[in-house]
């Protein structure tokens, strides 16, 4: 169920000019109170540049890392990569410590996965080697296309041959891994995948380079669909204390339409967002419930600083959603799914429980990673404020991200994500609508009269 949404722009400009690497090396952090700001009510950092060579971490510096852990993490988070309403303001001077870097042991060999579609595919609760062996060479076409000239198409053909061979050899194992209730649909997708790979082979042979990427995306959508059809039922029980909350037991897709003000390049844009309830059922369920209440419709973008885009702070003194049935702020627990675990960890950061090197199932890798903002010292204080991470820096490298395990990621922008960088404070969210997966929401409180 896929349709293409485009942004209405007067002309196209490059987004790369926004990201100036000279601004990324930060050593001194001061805090300015913003008590009168409508979107950020406590502190925000300002930073001065430092020689990038300072960020070479020695073994001696690494040995000191955990001794200054509390200060380091607070400084890193205060750089402006994420604030809730409240922002993160631990009064610690970065000059007093070694450069802020995660333990290098958490870095994963090979290039990190930054494509939101790939991240979502790998986050599915499945274990089927055969379909992954089809998926990987199709994803590798992206790297092949970075090669100039006709050599790129030669690489594409090699990727396709590998994927086709994997599909032929592993088809029976793929079919054996399908949920019985979804088998017919998945077999239909496999048929489309086989035909599509033949079509892409012809495109590569005809040297139509510009047609490769759109066809690759189509094929990977078929692969993703097959993988989703391997999930038979929701794979674990949510803890009893959260079972009556709105829960997204599966995935859902929403379209967020934003009206852009005072931007000569862009008038309006529709962002497609996939929400992952397999790995964050409470967090994603809370958001979908608010969407169905039209909570975000008409709300302004409240922060857009090149690092994050943020919204969700309602008008008035409340810093979150006031449930009309209780007349109290509805908050949700911090929810983090770790690679290798069968269920999320609730109420604690990975740092709290000593999992410094653990990898999260939904990492802050992709441009447009969507997560919940919360109080700095209150893990279970998230309510309605959401943010999208834009900028990768020394503090947020993919696969070694100091935000991973501290904030609950629950989705990714999968279409028009690059245009997030064009949004400004005051731009208006005209609507957020669920276009697929609403039937995966259980305990929907929006249906209960307040």
Secondary structure, DSSP 8 states (H G I E B T S, - for coil): -------EESS---SGGG--GGGS-EEEEEEEE-TT-SS--SEEEEEEE--GGGG---HHHHHHHGGGHHHHHHHHHHTTT---SS-------GGGS------GGG--SS-----HHHHHHHTSS---HHHHHHHHHHHHHHHHTTS-TTHHHHHHHHHHHHHHHHHHHHHHHHHHTS-GGGHHHHHHHHHHHHHHHHHHHHHHHTT-GGGHHHHHHHHHHHHHHHHHTT--S--S---GGGTTS-EE-SEEEEEEEEE--S-TTEEEEEEEEEEETTT-HHHHHHHHHHHHTT-STT-B--EESSSEEEE---SSS-SS-EETTTTEE--B--EE-BTT-SS-EESS-TTTTT-TT--BSS-TTSTTEEEE---TT-TT-B-S-EEEE----TTEETTEETTTTTS-EEEEEEESGGGGGG--TT-EEEEEEEEE-GGGEES-GGGS--
